């Protein structure tokens, strides 16, 4: 896969740091820190941008600053600015339908009820862009209770007992992105989609 742009979805500002909705930001911050790269505000991209690697291995990391529901505006601006196609993009997004610790890599698909993906599909005019859904678990099994608690859940922080699983997930996602660039979406998906985190009790 000719991956040129990695976009983590989330909300800007200190009040949203480390919330479940911002798990995409967490991955990018980890990757940048490992490479000694820093994010800089880019008004034309409506986001913060960092670059890691050099030459053909260069990868752009974008954290939209538009708030989740308008993520697609920043992604569209970045694709246009760098003259990239949607297939050269990977969107990292939280997913309440997946348990914490589970991952799902797909080459395309619907928004699945996620406002950030919905905005991206709207602004790109296509569902055909790769995305990695990162499970954050649901607040409840009962549909009515789940709806009532959705906002507080996604804008809440991970519990102390979940941090071990979260750490393993972030490590796996970073390793999976490296693998994806080397062997392609399908083979990287075999690993990421089969990932099982350590037990919180272990």
Buried (B, 14 or more C-beta within 10 A) or exposed (E): BEBBBBBBBBBBEEEBBBBBBBBBBBBBBBBBEEBEBEBEEBEEBBBBBBBBEEEEEEBBBBBBBBBBEBBBBBBBBBBEBBEBBBBBBBBBBBBBBBEBBBBBBBBEBEBBEBBBBBBBBBBBEEBEBBBBBBBBBBBEEEEEEBEEBBEEBBBBEBEEEBEBBBBBBBEBBBBBBEBBBEEEBEEBBEBBBEBEBEEBEE
